[in-house]
Amino acid sequence: MNIKNRIKENSSKLINIASENVTKAFDYPAIKSKELKDGIKNKIREKAILSTKARLAEHHKSFDDYTDEELEIIIADEETKIKDDLKTKSLVGALAILGLDFLI
């Protein structure tokens, strides 16, 4: 009886380990996709911060002149501009590849 219980416990442990490994294998694309999205978001954020620094320098201001909430709003605005610019460039590139330059 004791041996049967051990075999059942060990086999259930092995099944759990195997199912976890299978789940990880099938989640690999999702994990890599999330990493890629996070990397892109970080790059856009970095560009937005640089654009914000340039915008503040034009107005002879610094980060200390604004609260955290105001800076977050300014950076979010710059991120939106960058994303819109990327969308526009992607659309123009796709149309150029298709040879539809009369739509540009």
C-alpha positions in Angstrom: 0.0 0.0 0.0 2.8 2.4 0.9 4.6 1.8 -2.4 1.4 2.4 -4.4 0.9 5.7 -2.7 4.5 6.8 -3.3 4.2 5.8 -7.0 0.9 7.8 -7.3 2.5 10.9 -5.6 5.6 10.7 -7.7 3.7 10.2 -10.9 1.4 13.2 -10.1 4.5 15.3 -9.4 6.0 14.3 -12.7 2.8 15.1 -14.5 2.7 18.5 -12.9 6.3 19.2 -13.8 5.7 18.1 -17.4 2.5 20.2 -17.7 4.3 23.3 -16.4 7.1 22.8 -18.9 4.6 22.4 -21.7 2.8 25.6 -20.6 6.1 27.5 -20.5 7.0 26.3 -24.0 3.6 27.4 -25.4 3.9 30.8 -23.5 7.3 31.5 -25.0 6.0 33.6 -27.9 3.7 35.6 -25.5 6.7 36.2 -23.2 8.9 37.4 -26.0 6.1 39.5 -27.4 5.7 41.2 -24.1 9.4 41.8 -23.8 9.4 43.3 -27.3 6.5 45.6 -26.5 8.2 46.7 -23.3 11.4 47.4 -25.1 9.5 49.5 -27.7 7.7 51.4 -25.0 11.0 52.1 -23.2 12.5 53.5 -26.4 9.5 55.7 -27.1 9.7 56.9 -23.5 13.4 57.8 -23.8 12.7 59.7 -27.0 9.8 61.5 -25.3 12.0 62.5 -22.4 14.6 63.9 -24.8 11.9 65.8 -26.7 10.6 67.2 -23.4 14.1 68.3 -22.4 14.4 70.1 -25.8 11.0 71.7 -25.4 11.8 72.9 -21.9 15.2 74.2 -23.1 13.5 76.3 -25.8 11.4 78.0 -23.1 14.4 78.4 -20.8 12.8 76.1 -18.2 14.0 73.0 -16.3 12.4 70.0 -14.8 12.5 71.7 -11.4 10.0 74.3 -12.6 7.2 71.8 -13.0 5.5 69.3 -10.7 5.7 65.6 -11.4 2.1 65.5 -12.7 2.8 68.3 -15.1 6.0 66.6 -16.4 4.1 63.4 -16.8 1.5 65.2 -19.0 4.2 66.8 -21.1 6.0 63.5 -21.6 2.7 61.7 -22.4 2.1 64.4 -25.0 5.5 63.9 -26.6 4.9 60.1 -26.6 1.7 60.6 -28.5 3.5 62.8 -31.0 6.2 60.1 -31.5 3.6 57.3 -31.9 1.6 59.4 -34.4 4.8 60.1 -36.4 5.6 56.4 -36.4 2.2 55.5 -37.7 2.3 58.1 -40.4 5.8 57.0 -41.5 4.7 53.4 -41.5 1.6 54.1 -43.6 3.7 56.2 -46.1 6.2 53.4 -46.3 3.6 50.7 -46.9 2.0 52.9 -49.6 5.3 53.5 -51.3 6.0 49.7 -51.3 2.6 49.2 -53.0 3.3 51.9 -55.5 0.4 54.0 -54.4 2.2 57.3 -54.3 -0.9 59.2 -55.5 -2.6 58.7 -52.1 0.3 60.4 -50.3 
